[in-house]
């Protein structure tokens, strides 16, 4: 048994009692009908004997069978109830643990993968793996118990016919094994292709406005067609193997009864077997080969399930790049004094993006990061909450290396406001509450007021309970920005990291957002990727980056005094005096 399968089965342990009850009920369900052919044999043989049986004896046997089938009805219900309940709970636990594990993964994990592909494993693969539960824990045991019971019965009845009946078993095992290997490989390839397709569709549908704007629908249609065609090819391969397996096994299990009737007829003619015994034997054969056919279908189902299980536990085997050290220290409330001490960083080995960064962010002061696109501004701010770890050097918070602090505690000290605010499906209240899930309603409303969001929220049909759609699609850019700011007000962290986005807002929204930002930055260590000239001018410190290096630091006035400095060149090119736009990159 593979390691991933063992891990999967370990999720059944809390529900052992339910699975045992389901198995017991299943064994009874499958084996109670085995008594019917034996009773049938007695009735047929007694009818052709003299003297014939009395009606009372026949009534007794049939009445007993009816009572047994009433009992069978009860155990059938409980078998399904126990097995399905345990299976659903087991899958619930697995999906929950996978989701928790995914939340622990580092940012790099998601930047290297498509979100849709990860979702495919969380939802699709686990749904496929669910088939394994019922198959392994109940159906397999039930079918094997039924086979064993029937085998005992047919050997007791006639050894020669029993040997003829089981003569197909070696061929059954050989073909089953061969087909399972091929089906499993086709299933793995198909699931991988489906994951790619899911990831691409998720990505493209999120950007549907761009596709329509550039009229590339036909290009995307052709690309999707090719992807789907590859997926269809693998699925058809699996279907061919599955169909061949069912057909071959069906031929074997259909041929054996013919041989039994052939041999049995000669035994009846020679008075070595009664007509009732031959009839009962044939009835047993139908029961004998039904489990074999079910096991064949189950074998195909498990082949698909196992490939899904392997893909699920492939994620479990992937560990976060960023983790707490064993001796990580807690931190309750930081002052916000951040120091980059000779920091080097690269997303990949031997590809350094930041070079020898030395800078101090003083508590309660505002620092503006400026520089051309690709200079390393966004990368630098990702290192502070440890979305990535430095390759060399260290970053300290209040004198402590941030790698020595508990990750959750570190991130509780930081509020992030991105250029494109991230909002989730749900209502406005829930989105603001992310800043502090334990906050009271009054605190949420106060945070919205500070962010200049309360008035527009109350003007909406349902106020704070208004549903905003995926990504806040029903709101304007300024409204989304202010809800994100309200979230940061509610968090009330001593460090604020901000990627300004006011350049894309209308003048009224810009004033409201800028006023909220001024209040939010007050008294906090603020690090802002500045796009507005006014933000740069009011900063206590300006850090100019170029090609991953700090080339200048100082105030606005100090940096303008350097005639050959990069800051002055950027200022002269991007100044609102030249362009009439309050934009700074």
Secondary structure as UniProt FT lines:
FT   HELIX           3..10
FT   TURN            11..12
FT   HELIX           13..15
FT   HELIX           16..32
FT   HELIX           34..47
FT   HELIX           55..104
FT   HELIX           107..111
FT   HELIX           115..119
FT   HELIX           120..125
FT   HELIX           126..134
FT   HELIX           135..139
FT   HELIX           140..157
FT   HELIX           159..166
FT   TURN            167..168
FT   HELIX           169..206
FT   HELIX           208..213
FT   TURN            214..215
FT   HELIX           217..269
FT   TURN            270..271
FT   HELIX           275..316
FT   TURN            326..327
FT   STRAND          338..345
FT   TURN            349..350
FT   STRAND          354..361
FT   TURN            363..364
FT   STRAND          366..371
FT   TURN            373..374
FT   HELIX           377..384
FT   TURN            385..386
FT   STRAND          392..397
FT   TURN            398..399
FT   STRAND          400..401
FT   HELIX           402..404
FT   HELIX           407..412
FT   STRAND          414..417
FT   HELIX           428..433
FT   TURN            434..435
FT   TURN            437..438
FT   HELIX           441..450
FT   TURN            451..452
FT   HELIX           454..458
FT   TURN            461..462
FT   HELIX           463..465
FT   HELIX           470..472
FT   TURN            473..474
FT   HELIX           477..491
FT   STRAND          495..499
FT   HELIX           502..504
FT   HELIX           507..521
FT   TURN            522..523
FT   STRAND          525..529
FT   HELIX           533..538
FT   STRAND          541..546
FT   TURN            547..548
FT   STRAND          549..554
FT   HELIX           556..560
FT   TURN            563..564
FT   HELIX           566..574
FT   HELIX           576..579
//
